[in-house]
Amino acid sequence: MIENPALSGPAWPPASPIGPKVAGVAARRPEPVALDGRHVRVVPFAPERHAADLFAGSHGPEKAALWAYLTPEPFANLEAFTEYYARAAAASDPLLFAIEDRRDGRAVGHASYMRIEPGHRVMEVGNILFTPQLQHRPGGTEAMYLMARHAFETLGFRRYEWKCNALNTPSRRAAERLGFTFEGIFRQHMIVKGRNRDTAWYALLDGDWPRARAALEAWLAPENFDADGRQRRRLEDLRAAL
C-alpha cells in the first residue's frame, strides 16, 4: 500500500486549529416511546387516539393564532386534520409525539424530535403546538423537560436545538425561559405559507443540561406552587440562583 504523505507524518494534524476531539459514540436515534411526568405524558402520536381531542382543542375562531407559525393552516374539518396527522405520525424524522393530560388522557398538544443527526449527536425539538388547555401551565414545561432529558440522558445527544420564526416572540421567550441560548438569526432562511421567514436559532448543550435540569426540576416540584397553583419562584430565577 502506498502511504499518502498528506495524511501522515509531521504535517498531520495540521498546525491550524481544528477543534478538540469529541469522545463517545453516535447518539441513539429516537424511537416512539412514552415519557411519563406528573402532569403530562409524552407519547407517540396515534391519530385514532389523539386527533379528535387535538382538533377540538386547537380549532375555532378564537384559536386561529395557534397556527400562525406552524407549517399547516387550520384544517377545514376533523377528516382533513386526521389525514394530515396520520401522514405525520408515520414519519421517523420528524418524530411526532402527542402530549396527554394525565388527569383525563386527552391530547392537549404535540411536539417533535426533528433534524435528527445521531452521528453529530444533534437534533431539534420543534413542531410544537400547545392548546389553551396546556398553555401557561406546568404541563407544557414538563413536556419540554421530559423530551430534553430523554435526548441528553437516554439517547446521548450533545446539542439540542430550538428554532423558530424570528417574529415569534412567545416561542423565543419560551426557549430562553427553558435555558436555551440564543445563537443568531438566519436571514431569509425559509419561505413558509408564501412568506419570508428569518429563523432565530437557540441551543441547549450537554454541558448546559445539568443546570437547566436542576432548575426545571425545582420549578416543577409541588412545593413551588401555592394552593391555587401559582408559582412561587420563576424558572429563570431558579436557574440564575444555581
C-alpha positions as CSV (number, residue, x, y, z in Angstrom):
1,M,0.0,0.0,0.0
2,I,1.3,3.4,-0.9
3,E,1.2,5.8,2.0
4,N,-0.4,9.2,1.4
5,P,2.0,11.8,2.6
6,A,-0.8,14.3,3.0
7,L,-2.3,12.2,5.8
8,S,0.7,11.1,7.7
9,G,4.0,12.4,9.1
10,P,4.6,15.7,10.9
11,A,2.2,17.5,8.5
12,W,-0.8,15.8,10.2
13,P,-2.7,17.0,12.2
14,P,-2.2,20.5,10.7
15,A,-0.9,23.4,12.8
16,S,-4.1,25.3,12.2
17,P,-6.7,25.0,15.0
18,I,-9.3,22.4,14.1
19,G,-11.3,21.9,17.4
20,P,-10.9,19.4,20.2
21,K,-11.6,15.7,19.7
22,V,-15.0,14.6,20.8
23,A,-15.2,11.4,22.9
24,G,-18.0,9.0,22.7
25,V,-20.1,7.3,20.1
26,A,-23.0,8.3,17.9
27,A,-26.2,9.1,19.7
28,R,-29.1,6.7,19.6
29,R,-31.8,7.6,17.1
30,P,-35.0,8.4,19.0
31,E,-37.8,5.9,18.7
32,P,-41.5,6.1,19.6
33,V,-41.5,5.9,23.4
34,A,-43.7,7.1,26.3
35,L,-42.2,9.7,28.7
36,D,-44.2,9.9,31.9
37,G,-44.5,13.1,34.0
38,R,-46.6,14.2,36.9
39,H,-48.8,16.5,34.8
40,V,-48.5,15.1,31.3
41,R,-47.4,12.1,29.3
42,V,-45.4,12.5,26.0
43,V,-46.4,9.6,23.8
44,P,-46.1,8.5,20.2
45,F,-48.8,10.3,18.2
46,A,-51.7,8.0,17.3
47,P,-54.3,9.7,15.1
48,E,-57.1,7.3,16.1
49,R,-56.4,8.2,19.7
50,H,-55.4,11.8,19.6
51,A,-56.8,13.5,16.5
52,A,-60.3,14.3,17.7
53,D,-59.2,15.8,21.1
54,L,-56.4,17.8,19.5
55,F,-58.6,19.1,16.7
56,A,-61.3,20.2,19.1
57,G,-58.6,21.9,21.4
58,S,-56.9,23.7,18.5
59,H,-59.7,24.9,16.2
60,G,-62.3,27.6,16.4
61,P,-62.2,31.3,15.6
62,E,-60.5,32.2,18.9
63,K,-57.7,29.6,18.3
64,A,-56.6,30.6,14.8
65,A,-53.4,32.2,16.2
66,L,-52.2,28.8,17.3
67,W,-51.4,28.0,13.7
68,A,-49.7,31.3,12.8
69,Y,-46.2,29.9,12.9
70,L,-46.8,26.3,12.1
71,T,-46.5,24.9,8.6
72,P,-50.2,24.0,8.0
73,E,-53.1,26.3,8.1
74,P,-56.1,25.5,10.4
75,F,-57.9,22.5,9.0
76,A,-61.4,22.6,7.5
77,N,-62.6,19.6,9.4
78,L,-61.6,16.6,11.5
79,E,-61.2,14.4,8.5
80,A,-58.6,16.6,6.9
81,F,-56.8,17.1,10.2
82,T,-56.7,13.3,10.8
83,E,-55.4,12.6,7.3
84,Y,-52.6,15.1,7.7
85,Y,-51.6,13.9,11.1
86,A,-51.7,10.2,10.0
87,R,-49.0,11.0,7.5
88,A,-47.0,13.0,10.0
89,A,-47.2,10.2,12.6
90,A,-45.8,7.7,10.1
91,A,-42.6,9.6,9.7
92,S,-39.4,8.9,11.7
93,D,-38.0,12.4,11.2
94,P,-39.7,14.5,12.4
95,L,-40.8,12.0,15.0
96,L,-44.1,13.2,16.3
97,F,-45.4,13.0,19.9
98,A,-48.7,13.8,21.4
99,I,-48.8,15.5,24.8
100,E,-51.6,14.0,27.0
101,D,-53.0,15.5,30.2
102,R,-52.5,13.0,33.0
103,R,-55.9,13.8,34.5
104,D,-58.1,12.6,31.7
105,G,-55.7,11.3,29.0
106,R,-56.8,13.9,26.4
107,A,-54.3,15.2,23.9
108,V,-53.6,18.8,24.6
109,G,-50.6,19.4,22.4
110,H,-47.8,17.9,20.3
111,A,-44.1,18.3,19.7
112,S,-41.5,16.5,17.5
113,Y,-37.9,15.5,17.5
114,M,-36.6,16.6,14.1
115,R,-33.5,17.2,12.0
116,I,-32.1,14.2,13.8
117,E,-28.3,13.6,13.2
118,P,-27.1,10.8,15.5
119,G,-23.6,10.9,14.1
120,H,-23.1,14.5,15.1
121,R,-25.3,14.0,18.2
122,V,-27.5,16.9,17.3
123,M,-31.3,17.2,17.0
124,E,-34.0,19.8,17.3
125,V,-37.3,20.0,19.2
126,G,-39.9,21.7,17.2
127,N,-43.4,21.5,15.6
128,I,-44.7,22.5,19.0
129,L,-48.5,23.1,19.4
130,F,-49.8,23.8,22.9
131,T,-53.6,24.2,23.0
132,P,-55.1,26.6,25.6
133,Q,-55.5,23.7,28.0
134,L,-51.7,23.4,28.1
135,Q,-50.5,26.9,27.6
136,H,-49.1,28.7,30.7
137,R,-49.5,25.6,32.8
138,P,-46.9,23.3,34.4
139,G,-47.6,20.5,31.9
140,G,-46.2,22.4,29.0
141,T,-42.9,23.0,30.8
142,E,-42.9,19.4,32.0
143,A,-43.3,18.1,28.4
144,M,-40.3,20.1,27.3
145,Y,-38.3,18.8,30.3
146,L,-39.2,15.2,29.6
147,M,-38.1,15.5,26.0
148,A,-34.8,17.2,26.7
149,R,-34.0,14.8,29.5
150,H,-34.6,11.8,27.2
151,A,-32.5,13.4,24.4
152,F,-29.5,14.0,26.7
153,E,-29.6,11.3,29.2
154,T,-31.1,8.3,27.3
155,L,-30.1,8.9,23.7
156,G,-26.8,10.7,24.3
157,F,-27.2,13.8,22.2
158,R,-24.8,16.7,22.8
159,R,-26.7,19.6,21.2
160,Y,-30.4,20.1,21.4
161,E,-31.8,22.9,19.1
162,W,-34.8,25.2,19.1
163,K,-35.6,27.2,16.0
164,C,-38.5,29.5,15.3
165,N,-39.6,32.4,13.2
166,A,-37.7,35.4,14.4
167,L,-41.0,37.2,14.7
168,N,-42.5,34.5,17.0
169,T,-41.9,36.3,20.3
170,P,-43.7,33.7,22.5
171,S,-41.5,30.9,21.1
172,R,-38.4,32.9,21.6
173,R,-39.3,33.7,25.2
174,A,-40.1,30.1,25.8
175,A,-36.7,29.0,24.6
176,E,-34.9,31.4,26.8
177,R,-37.1,30.6,29.8
178,L,-36.2,26.9,29.4
179,G,-32.5,27.6,29.3
180,F,-31.7,27.6,25.6
181,T,-29.0,30.1,24.4
182,F,-29.7,32.4,21.5
183,E,-27.2,31.9,18.7
184,G,-28.3,34.3,16.0
185,I,-30.7,34.9,13.1
186,F,-30.6,33.1,9.8
187,R,-32.0,35.7,7.4
188,Q,-34.3,34.6,4.6
189,H,-33.9,31.1,5.8
190,M,-37.3,29.7,4.7
191,I,-40.5,30.5,2.8
192,V,-43.5,29.4,4.8
193,K,-47.0,29.8,3.6
194,G,-45.7,32.1,0.9
195,R,-44.0,34.5,3.4
196,N,-40.4,35.1,4.3
197,R,-39.1,33.5,7.5
198,D,-36.0,34.7,9.2
199,T,-35.1,32.0,11.7
200,A,-34.0,32.5,15.3
201,W,-31.6,29.7,16.4
202,Y,-31.2,28.6,20.0
203,A,-29.4,25.6,21.5
204,L,-29.0,23.7,24.8
205,L,-25.7,21.8,25.0
206,D,-25.0,18.7,27.1
207,G,-22.8,20.9,29.3
208,D,-25.7,23.2,29.9
209,W,-28.1,20.4,30.7
210,P,-27.3,19.7,34.4
211,R,-28.0,23.3,35.4
212,A,-31.1,23.5,33.2
213,R,-32.3,20.2,34.6
214,A,-31.9,21.3,38.2
215,A,-33.8,24.5,37.6
216,L,-36.6,22.7,35.8
217,E,-37.0,20.1,38.5
218,A,-37.0,22.8,41.2
219,W,-39.7,24.7,39.3
220,L,-41.8,21.6,38.7
221,A,-41.6,20.5,42.3
222,P,-45.0,20.6,44.1
223,E,-43.7,22.9,46.8
224,N,-43.0,25.6,44.1
225,F,-46.8,26.1,43.7
226,D,-49.3,27.5,46.2
227,A,-52.7,26.2,46.9
228,D,-54.1,28.0,43.9
229,G,-51.5,26.6,41.5
230,R,-49.5,29.8,41.2
231,Q,-45.7,29.5,41.0
232,R,-43.7,30.7,44.0
233,R,-40.5,31.2,42.1
234,R,-39.9,31.8,38.4
235,L,-37.9,29.3,36.4
236,E,-35.5,32.0,35.3
237,D,-34.8,33.0,38.9
238,L,-34.2,29.4,40.0
239,R,-31.7,28.9,37.2
240,A,-29.9,32.2,37.9
241,A,-29.5,31.1,41.6
242,L,-27.7,27.9,40.7
